[in-house]
């Protein structure tokens, strides 16, 4: 799902970097005030798990591949601002160590997978959860059926919209 280096016009790639830089700066500023020391191990394990899940590619057709993004999961578990920062770190490691997308297209890839995906997943989840989750979860269950549907809808929307972007 990464946009490869050289695919986009340099002006478009530069605009992607600019968009990403503005949103990432705001997210880093806001997350610095929200992250607590006790949350860091959960954020680190979540980042590592999403990194590994993104390494599993599947063919889409026409010589392209897709992979799980994990932005909705990240945003639902720790909040959208921290998810933007965490997903940025994951994508930066992939670009530098594995060449996924490369550096000239990093801004566009980060806009799609580190900004749009978490925000869309979190937004759909937070809109649907109050409408669908009535009452308590059954004994032995973590979520109600409505909450599970809201999570699934958020994950689907995050991947679909990020891919379309």
HUZI-V736348 format. One line per field, one symbol per residue. burial: I if it has 24 or more other ideal C-beta (glycine too) atoms within 12 Angstrom, else O. A space follows every 10 residues. Layout:
burial = ???
//
This chain:
burial = IIIOOOOIOO OOIOOIIOII OOIIOOIOOO IOOOIOOOOO OOIOOIIOOI IOOIOOOOOO OOOOOOIIII IIIIIIIIII IIIIIIIIII IIIIIOOOOI IIIIIIIIII IIIIIIIIII IIIIIIOIIO OOOOOOOOOO OOOOOOIOOI IIIIIIIIIO IIIOI
//
